[in-house]
């Protein structure tokens, strides 16, 4: 049986008015044009949640998971979409980030939790992410991006097998990393302040956390959490707007706003800080893996993401990219043979290449052309190495136009790959947050070294406690210390 066919403009003439009349924004109450129903929105979240958990992993502290969920449910209950089922999860990642999926899924990394200094600040972060869900920002931004493809989308309504969830997932992943548009982030700031104040949390803690992350960027040159800290708009403007918005809210008669600093600190006492040694550890720009016995050094000031599947780094301007992947081999092969497997798996076209030796290890280094989803056409240098039963590929890539500028960075990273001795591997320790009461004459350097850290880590210690690194800690204050395992 043949399916009926309809002229494109007839389809659009029928569908668009229906969409416009059926979709009402839960926050504004105004009609809006979106390309996804609420049930589809919930289904997208349900499908993507396992992928997020697979990529980052859940943090294995059930007490902390329950604490986040309890706080999140309080905020969700006073939001503009209280009928949704919300799920709040702590991800086992050192990255400073939080994000939300459509349909009620909210994630906070343990890396972000280390920089928060009160329950009120955490409430502000959660409220901001819940706001992205209640205002349907992902769906609306996706709709705007896909409007030019209305012909395909209209067809999918009559032909359900043309599933849009894959495209939506690609777009959403980009939004998670880069943040939403200027107007959406500002709206989430306003709604987040409203939601958190409705459950009696200090509305000024939203801007105070923005200031903490502003200090992190100034001190490290790396941008953090996209939601409360992104270039859309500039940080200073968002801090000022958040303070102005906070002035609109006052506690109800006979009550006062709460911060709950010590309660929050007690909840994260023992929190893992930085990378898990089982997945390798990144210290500044150096990656070391105690089990694989390998080390790789990235260019200074590059952002390094130690993911489960790939170790990835990018320059501050996000023009150059380096990724290292690991393969477990079933047969003994040469570096050149492994390079052919890498070339095939990434659908690359080799321009030229040759065998090389890197720190005594046999390698094959080639230059290739290919395609990458976010960039389009790329030019890449790939170093392929075989060490025991493992194959390592270090791929540096960029658009072809800037490849020559990127090549020195790719070469320096590739040539830094080396084996660790067992003694060097044993020196790699995990780090945890431990509470500490500041004593007279304590300095950040002294506190850091007493807990097994290098003096250079004093700056990080000050930043996670919302101090300027040049300002000494106040005697008698309970702070978060970063302690090497066993200290």
Secondary structure as UniProt FT lines:
FT   HELIX           8..22
FT   TURN            26..28
FT   HELIX           38..56
FT   HELIX           62..77
FT   TURN            80..83
FT   STRAND          87..91
FT   STRAND          98..101
FT   TURN            102..104
FT   STRAND          105..109
FT   HELIX           110..113
FT   TURN            114..115
FT   HELIX           119..134
FT   TURN            135..136
FT   HELIX           137..146
FT   HELIX           147..149
FT   HELIX           150..158
FT   TURN            160..161
FT   HELIX           165..178
FT   HELIX           182..198
FT   TURN            199..200
FT   TURN            203..204
FT   HELIX           205..220
FT   TURN            226..228
FT   HELIX           235..246
FT   TURN            247..248
FT   TURN            253..254
FT   HELIX           261..268
FT   TURN            269..270
FT   STRAND          272..273
FT   HELIX           277..279
FT   STRAND          281..283
FT   TURN            284..285
FT   STRAND          286..289
FT   TURN            290..293
FT   STRAND          294..297
FT   TURN            300..301
FT   STRAND          303..306
FT   STRAND          311..314
FT   TURN            316..317
FT   STRAND          321..328
FT   HELIX           335..345
FT   TURN            346..347
FT   STRAND          349..358
FT   TURN            359..360
FT   STRAND          361..372
FT   TURN            373..375
FT   STRAND          376..387
FT   TURN            388..389
FT   STRAND          390..398
FT   HELIX           400..402
FT   HELIX           403..414
FT   TURN            415..416
FT   STRAND          418..419
FT   HELIX           422..426
FT   STRAND          431..437
FT   TURN            440..441
FT   HELIX           444..450
FT   TURN            451..452
FT   HELIX           455..457
FT   HELIX           458..464
FT   TURN            465..466
FT   TURN            469..470
FT   TURN            475..476
FT   STRAND          478..484
FT   TURN            485..486
//
